Amino acid sequence: MMGSEKPGAVEVVELLLTTDMYNRLEKLTEDDLPPHIRKHYFDPVTKSVKRPIYVTAEDVVKIYGLENVKTVAKALSFVDVEEFGSQLRLTVFDLGAKWLANQKAKALDMIRCNPVLASFYENYDSLGVSYEEAKRLNKPLCADREWIDAKVKELCTDFKDAKEADELLKLVNIKAPEDVRDQLRGLVMNPDQMAEVKKISKALENREYLRQVGLYEIGKLLFVGPPGTGKTSTARALSNWLCLPLVEVKLSMITSQYLGETSKNIDKAFDLAKRLSPCILFIDEFDFVAKTRTSEDHGALKRAVNTLLKAIDEVSLVEHGVLLISATNHPQLLDYAAWRRFDKVLNFPLPDADMRRMILDKILYKIDADVDTHELAERTEGYSGSDLRLVIREAVLNALVEDRRKIDQDDLLRSIEDFDKRISDYKRSVTA
């Protein structure tokens, strides 16, 4: 017997086998390491996971949250435990590999999500493991918050003083995919939007081919539509879906008195995106370009906008790994100089009745609700997805005030009536 199977033993063996293979096989990269292991051993100075990796009992505790690690490890006949240094070592790799394979279903899911292990087990005793599939499921290094923070810190050290770095970080908001709550499966998208997501995914997978055939003008998208129709949510969800860092820029921020030389900072924002490559650069409030270009004042701002348009011309998904997404609520304000920068304009219209029903169903999925979403969809003509979420929010909060956690049709109908009244009051105040 190769050691009794104690709780936590599978995790100990996963870590020891993974680090052993990563140390020995140069063909394996950080992208092959599962995030829970990679994040622990990540070195922010080199922005990598340096070889060799040593495993201690403390490492196992921090990665998996286990207790009594030494006791668990000592029960494994193929693991050596240092009494004082707490370092764990595989004594016989093949015994450890065989032991893990014998854990069947308990270990199989772990192996399928770990490219390092999958590269070894894909031809091992017909386990049905695929390295390529494991690699597809595994988030790459560039998706880790630790890697993003290290890259941003590196960029900031290139500035002459800390003030310049602070000015840039006020201009942008940088999110790791793991920080993004929006997910594509939580959105209701029309066929055109879903088709574009597939195209962008394929373009990212085939960047080298697109470079070889000379197709560089790909991956500059303009999202247009009324407020609340999902433009920002979709851009953020793409960060999560594609495992890409998200660099958000609100163009109105360039008017801030604290941003100093705005043209320089716009260049720096694009440079940051290129150095975080592959990533998504999301420019919100893009109609600000039109407002500034038609203004008679603020020559410095006009120069900044011209800098922005030039920077858009000089960034490429294929060449630089930057997916550029801009969004506007007022496409009619944009002139040809702005429109021509984008290879795809994607419309985000107000949802029709079927889409409203699907949106309601998705939002209500985790809520204890006895409702007829078909009727609710018919009663919410002209509502955006954001409006529907606000209606449900109010219904839930009103129910909580009454110490209820279940909502019904009347709750939502009352919430819709309140929302309609609020919109009507707002319109009257605007026209007064």
PyMOL commands that set and color helices and strands:
alter all, ss='L'
color gray80, all
select helices_A, chain A and resi 9-24+30-32+35-41+57-64+69-74+93-101+105-112+115-121+131-137+141-143+145-156+162-171+177-179+184-186+191-205+207-212+231-242+251-255+257-259+262-275+288-293+299-313+317-320+331-333+336-339+353-363+373-378+385-401+409-431
alter helices_A, ss='H'
color red, helices_A
select strands_A, chain A and resi 55-56+79-81+87-90+172-175+220-224+246-250+279-284+322-328+344-347+368-370+406-408
alter strands_A, ss='S'
color yellow, strands_A
deselect
rebuild
show_as cartoon
